[in-house]
């Protein structure tokens, strides 16, 4: 069974401003405190099929965009996690909320078929949830700074 972890926040910035920060795909490390470094792994610009290398602490991951709807949705597969996790994806959804933006980040963690893999997915969901909470808070702070 797939584990889902949802983190949300509200920014006083418009969806366009929030998107401008979020969609600068290869500059994640400039606003996300949990990320030490980020670099492009494809020649393609930010958008569908773009791939980045992300360093968070001692973890090195690849992230590949699988959904891209400007000012609304960005989703990416996270590659390089332990094999007990069949697949992991983060999906950002932005929605106008008054003069600002509602931000939602959902992690979907699909474990392998064996019971120990399902337990590992639950543990991974907790860790990814903490990181994603930080990402949402950092995006709110950066977008509000950009709009002021």
Secondary structure, 3 states (H helix, E strand, C coil): CCEEEEEEEEECCCHHHHHHHHCCHHHHHHCCCCCCEEEECCCCCCCCCCEEEEEECCEEEEEEEEEEECCCEEEEEEECCCCCEEEEEEEEEEEEECCEEEEEEEEEEEECCCHHHHHHHHHHHHHHHHHHHHHHHHHHHHHHHHHC
